């Protein structure tokens, strides 16, 4: 397939914007942002019985004792669970549990969920709030929802009315223009054995850069660089991805450097349901960060919003004082380190379109209203069976501030195995707002950066 030139791409996007855009948010709803709604569009008020408090700004700055470079200390170190959900009492709480959460108790009788006091700790920068307000006035879905227009820097749709807008809010949450993280992963066997795969990742994003917008970034959302540092049999392999906004107009581009061959080659299948790097078949490419990539293979439905128990303020899993061996028990994460809270979530259903292919014929997304983080996801196969359950254990990176997952867990129910990503506890913590150069994210630079 011939490459699309920037001029041709701009022309295509212009046609899409003018011919297939969705209506912008009503002015009366936009006026609620920062008042009855939070600056990103969540309900500011708590619930009627007080189990969900009012949002009062979240954690807007580092807590006492934090120093740059630390794994973020827990703001709630002395709290104990209000109660623990187990196989014996799960029916009492079923109305606030996802289908996947309920299924975990059926598969694993010793599985438990410790539920803590709810803290609406999500917060973002003043620049993010200002850009969100402007996006609310102008942002639109284009290309049948596969792209967006007239948005910049962060959440495009703080007044969501379409299920795809919620997914775009998750995908376009500002994670700063330049960042580095160790997204180490482990595929845990049913017996609890695993090998830690060390993945160092860099991201450079024009969209998350001040002064840029969907009209100026040339359809490139971000450049992604991933190097495998361990184990030795995989070390030195490098992946480069150019993530596009509208992946129907211009699919994601990817290249791989193989240290054994000392050559760079195109990787056309780093998308959709192809297996993720060194995931042992437990993760598809579009499961990284819970969901990424194109929306085009599914029909999307907004089910509504409800109160649910979701992973939240997961600072125990983030701590430098805990090891992977302590966290990773047979079948599921060690409940001594997990934390669930009651929050309002948006529920979105995705069903595979007729004629499209994906190993998941249906997915259900549970999206935190305060951050648009996909907190839970249920995966169904082509026979309608629930086969995987995904969780995003999030924290407030309050030095930024940014609310994002510190750990992802993906449970494969038929095999009794699971995959965990984000095991950086013994490595440098995520670093944000880093200066980076676009020339370091090119195929020609890939071989120079790779090591044998």
URWO-V350723 format. One record per helix or strand of 2 or more residues. SS is the DSSP state (~ for helix, > for strand). FROM is the first residue (numbers start at 1). TO is the last residue. If there is no record, write none. Layout:
# URWO-V350723
ss;from;to
SS;FROM;TO
SS;FROM;TO
This chain:
# URWO-V350723
ss;from;to
~;6;20
~;27;30
>;83;85
~;90;96
~;99;107
>;113;115
~;126;138
>;140;142
~;143;145
>;147;149
~;163;171
>;178;182
>;185;188
>;196;204
>;220;230
>;238;244
>;253;258
>;263;266
~;285;287
>;298;311
~;315;318
~;324;327
>;340;352
>;362;368
>;374;380
>;386;397
>;402;412
>;417;421
~;438;440
~;443;449
